[in-house]
Amino acid sequence: VLDGHPLSLPILGTNNSLKNIKKSAILDYFKEKFGIGGIVISAAGNIKHKDLIDKIKKNISGMENRKYINDFTGQEPPENGRVKKIHDSKTSSVHMCFGGLGCRRDSEDKYPISLFTNLFGGSMSSRLVQKIREEEGLAYSIFSSNVQYLDTGVTIIYSASSPKNADRILKLIKDEIVDIKRRRVNEVELERAKENLKGNIVLSVEDMSSRMFRLGKGLLFNKKVLTINQILKKIDKVKQNDLNNIVDKYFKLDKMSLVALGRLNKGRLL
């Protein structure tokens, strides 16, 4: 999906790139990027703000106090069209990932696409789970989600099943996409998705690491942190038509790609 975009590159690099990195290059990069002005420190839990500041001051005395210049401009993802990659593996199950391009972090589609992937395959009451797992009994696991980056995003539909069910599962996924485009999202499933997504967000506040990461990401990416109530209000504002636009915009079957791992008939899938 992201072939040709920096996000498609391996995070750890390759054997050749790692062999050719010199110590001086690492130190130069550290000096350039890791100044006090470019670091966000986030903390949550049983700690007082003043105590945290005092501890930080004691441990950053050796770092340079320079302003960090963020020169990241992003890059538009390439239009790669539909791609199919099948990896033969002697596993007892088949893992499939079907998806395409999504929205970036600051897009107005941020909350609508999260609600759509929730009602489509993000909860036990979602369309894919009810159809493929509960009614048909074809998959051990089936879900949809989306990932948002600074300059682009991806949509994901994942399933794990026995090899004999893979073709049928992929057909049902496509059928559900066609069906929701034809009959559109209804008010009942939209409200159910809203309550599910809001519930997950509220519950995540109880986990200190989730709270810490939310605060840090907000400051790092958006220069501000939305309160939980602000996020819930944004979710409540999403309308049926917003989700219908999402499925038309991001779930085009002729642009969605497939990656599968397992014992498969390469000529049949997709």
N, C-alpha and C positions, 0 to 999 in steps of 0.2 A: 504493500500500500504506500509506503513512504520511500520506496527505492529512489535514490538520487537526492534525498534530503538528509541533512546531518543526523537527524533522529534515527535513521536506518542503520547508522554505523555502530559497530560493537563498542560498548562503553569501555571495556578493558583494553581495546585496541586489538592488534593482531600480533602474531609472533615476530614479524619483521619490524613493525613499528616499535614494539617494546625493546627489541634488540638494539635499535638505532637511537633510542633516547639516551641523551647524555645527562649526567648529574647537573651540569651547569644549566641546562635547559629547564630542569625541574626547579632549581633554585631561583632562576630568573622569573619563572612563571609565578612562583610563590611570592616573590617580592613585588611583582606587578599587581597581583590580584588579591592578596591576603593582607591588606592594610586595615586598620581599625575602621576607617570610613566605609568599608564595604562589607562589614560583618554584621549579621543580625543574630542576637542572642535571645532565645525564647525560653521561658521557664514557666512551669505550672505546678501547682501543688502546695505543700506546706512550706512556703518560703516567703519572706518579706522582701519587698522591692529594694529597700535600702540595704539589707544584708547582701542581696545578690549583687548590687552595684559595687559594694565594698569589696566583695570577693573577686569580681571581674577586674577592678582596678589593680588589685594586687598581682594579677596574672597576665596583664597585657603591657606591663611596663617596658618589655623588650621589643614590642611591635611598633612599627613606624606609624605615626599619626598623620596619615595623608588621606586626601579625598579620593574615593574610589570613582573612577569614570566607567560607567556601564556603556560599552559600545555595542551591545547586542541589538541588532535591528530585525532579527528574525528572517525567515525565508519562506516564501510561498511553497506549499507542497506541490510536487509535480502531478500532472494528470496521467497516471499510469494505466488507467483502464483496468480491465479484469485480469487477474493473475491466478493461476492454480499451481500449487506446489504440493506434491504427494511424497512423503518420506516413508519408505518401507521399513517396518520395524516388527520384530518378533514379539510383540506385546499382545496380551490377551484382550486389550481394549483398543478402540480407535478414538483418537482425540482430534476434533475438528475446530477450527477457528474461522469464522466467516464474517467479513466486515469490510469497512471502507473508511474514507476520510470523515472526520467529525469537525467540531468547532474548537476554536482557540479559547483560552481561559477568560479573556475579556469580551467574548462575543455575547450579543443579546440572546443567543441560542443556548447559553450555558445552563439555565435552569429548565427550559423546555426539553432539551435533549436528555437531561438526567431523568426527568419525569417520564419521557417516552421509553427509555431503556428499562426503567423500573416497571412500568405496566406491561411492557412487551416480554421481558424475561428476567426481571430483577427481584421478584418475590415469589412466594409459594402460590399466590393467586394470579400471577401473570399469565399471559396468553401461552407462551412457549412451555412453561412448566405444566400448566393444566393440560394442554394438548399432547405434548410429546412424552412427558413423564407420567402424569396421572391417568389420562385417558388411554393412550397407546402403550404405555409401559416400555418405551423403546430406549430410554437413556438413563444412565446412573446419575448424570449431572447435566443440566442444561441451564444456561443463563445468558443474559445480554447486559452489556455495560458500555461506558464510554470513558475515554481518557483525554484530558484537556491539557495541552501544553501552551507555551507562550505564543507560538506562531501557528499552530495547527492542532489537530486532534484526531482520534480514531474511534470508530464504533466497533464493537466486538460482540459476536454471538458465538458462544462456546458450547460444545457438547462432548460428552464421554459416553461411549456405548460399546456394545459388542460389534465386531466387523460386519455381521450380517444386517445390522440395522442402520448402518451409516447412510446408505443411499436414501432410504425412506425418511430419515431424520432431516437430511438436507432438503428433500422435496417439501416436507411439511413446513420447514422454516421459510422457504420461498413462498409457499402457499399462504402462510400467515402474513407475510409482508404484502402480498398482492391483495389479500382480504382486507387488511387494515387500510390500504390505500383506496379500496373500493367502497367500503362501508364506513370508514373514518372512525376516529376515536370517539367513544361515547362518554357522557358526563359521569356515569357511575364509575367506570374504570379510571377516569381522570382523578376523581375525588379520592378513590381508594389509593391510587399511586401517590397523591399528595400526602395523605395521612401516613403512608408507609415511609416515604422519604423523610418527612418531618420527624417522625418517630425515631428513625435511625440517627438523624442529626442530633436530636435532643439526648438520646442515649449515649452518643459519642462524647458528650461533654463530661460524662462520668469517668471516662478514661483519661487520665492525666497526660499520657503520651499523645493521644489524639488532640487534646486541647492545646498542648505545646506546639505540635506541628501546624495546627490551624493558625495560631497566632504568628508563628514564624513565617509561614507561607504568605499570609496576608501582608505582612510588612515587606517581605522580600520581593514579591511579585506585584503587589498593588499599592504599596506605600501606606496602606491602611488596613484595619481589621474590622470586618463587619461583625456586629453582634449577632447572637443567635436569633433574636427577634427580627432583625433586619433581613436575615436570610429566609426565615419562615414567611415573612411578608412577601418577599420576591417570589417564593414558590406559590403562594396563594394567588398571586396576580396572573399566573399562567392560565390561558384559556384553551378551550378545545382546538380552536383554529391554529394556535401556536404549535400544538403537537402534530396536527395534520400537515402543517408546513414542514415540520422536522422530517417526517417520514418521506415526504416528496423530495426534500432537498438532499438528505443524507443516505437514504436507503434505496438507491437505484440499483436494481439487480444487475444491470449491464456494466456497473462500475464496481461491484463488490467482489472481493477476492477471497480465495479459500486456501488455507494451509491445513493439511491433514497428516497425522502420524499414526501408522499402524498397518495392518494387513488389509490392503485395499485394492480394488480393481481400478487402476488408473484411468481407464477409458470411460468410466461411468460417472464419477463425481463431477459436479458442475456442468 
